[in-house]
Amino acid sequence: MSDPILDVRQLRAGYGDEDILHGVSITVTEGRIVAIIGPNGSGKSTLLKAIYGLIPIRAGAVSLAGKQLAGLRPHRITALGANLVPQLSNVFPDLSVSENLEVGATLNRHRLRERLDAVLAALPNLRALLTRRAATLSGGQRQILAVGRALMSDPRLLIL
């Protein structure tokens, strides 16, 4: 088995004084797809937010390719090679599709054209929408744009 790209051990996290996650552990190896399933309110979103630094980790450890993530802000986690596509509020509605994609390349400005070409090759339906404001897109088109924006950073780990 190859070294994990993501290793979560005995994670405890939550909101306010309440723990939502109680000792969650997962391992994701490079090139694998891992799904977290469960009913509403079971902690799936809380787990992803804790991994990506949006809520504090109270106990346990999270590492990305061997680097500890606890206490890091999301932009640092993106720089280390992970990116998150949130379920809601996942695009900048007042920006065009093209501008949203450019925002995703903030850490790769020197590779903007290369990353844009790669994302448009992977998500060809975005090409016809480049000049449209994100607010005018359907829900499905917004989700595709959000994935495209996350891919602009060329992540090793994409969290959906």
N, C-alpha and C positions, 0 to 999 in steps of 0.2 A: 504494500500500500504506500502511496506517495505521501509526502508531508502535507498536512492540511493547509489550505489557503486561509480558512477560517476555523478557529478553535475556540469554542465557548465552554467554560467549565464552571459548574455550580453557580450560575448567574442568579443574583437576587437584585431586583429592581422594582420600582413602582412609582406611585404618585403620592405626594403629601407624606403622610405617615404610614400609608398602606402599601405593603408588598403585593405586587401582582405576580411576579415571577419568584418561584421558590426553588432554587437549585437546578436551573435548566442547563443542560449540556448538549451541545451539538458539534459535529465536526463536518466540515465541507472540504473535500479534496478538489484540486484543480480539475476543471473540465467536467465536473459533475453538476447535476441539477438536484437540489434538495428542496422539498416542499414541507412547509409547516402547516398542518391542518388542524382545525378545531372549531368549535362553535363560537358565535359572537361572545366577546367578553372573556375568552380563555387566555389572552395574553399574547397573541400572535403579533399584533402591532407594537405592543410594549417591548417584546423581544427585539424586533427590528430597530426600534428607536434607541434601545439601550446599546445595541451593537454599533449603531451609527453615531453615537454620542449626543443624541437629542434629549436623553434623560440620563441622570447619573446612575452608575452602577454602584450598588450598596455593598455587594460582596461577590466573590468569584472573579473570573478573569476572562477577557476577550482578547484574542490576538489575531492579527492579519499577517500571514506569512511570517510568523514568529515575532512580530512587533506588537507590544501591548497597546491596546486602544483605550483602556480605562482612563478617563480624565481628558481625553483629546476632544477638541471641537470637530464638528463635521468637516470643515474645510481641510483640516489636517488629515482626517481619515480618507478623504477623497484624494489628497496628495499621495497617500500611502498605497492607493490602488483599489479602493472600494467606492461604490456610489449607490445611492438609494433613490428609488422612484417612489415617492409617497402616493398613497391611495387617493388622497384629496389635495386640493390646492397645489397641483403639481406643475403648473405652467405660469408664466407671467402673462396675464391676459392682455395687458396693454401693449406688449411687444409683439412684433411679427414672429412668424415661425422661424425665419432666418435669425432674427435677433435672439430668440430663445435658445437656439442651437449654439450661437456664439457665446452666450453666457455659460453654457456647459463646457466650453473649451477654455475657460479662464486660465486653467493650469497648463494648457497646451497651446497658447497663442501662437507660438512658433510653428505649430503643426496644424493651424486652423484649416487650411485648404485640404490637407491630407485627411484630417478627421472628418470634415464635412463630406468629402467624397466617399469615405468609408461608410458613414452613417446613411447617406442617401442611397448607397448601393444596398445596404442591409434593409432599409425602410424606404423603398422607392416611391411610395405614395406621398411622402413628404415633399418631394421635389415640386409638385404642382401647387403646393400650399405655401411655399417659401415667403411670398409677399403678403399673405393674409395675416391679419391680427389673430392672435391665439384665442381671443374672446369669441371669435366668430366660428370656431371649430366645433364639431360635434364632440360628444363625450369620448367616443372611441378615437377620434383624431387627436384629441388632447392627450389621451393615454399614449398613443404612438409618439407624439411629440415629446412627452415626458421621458419615454424610454430613449428616444434619440438624443435628447439633451444629456441624459446620464451617460450615454455611450460616447459623447464627445470628449469625455475625460479619459477614454481608453482604459476603463477599469479592468482589473484582474478579477474582481468580484462585483457582480451586479445584484443588488438586493431589491426585490420587487414585492 
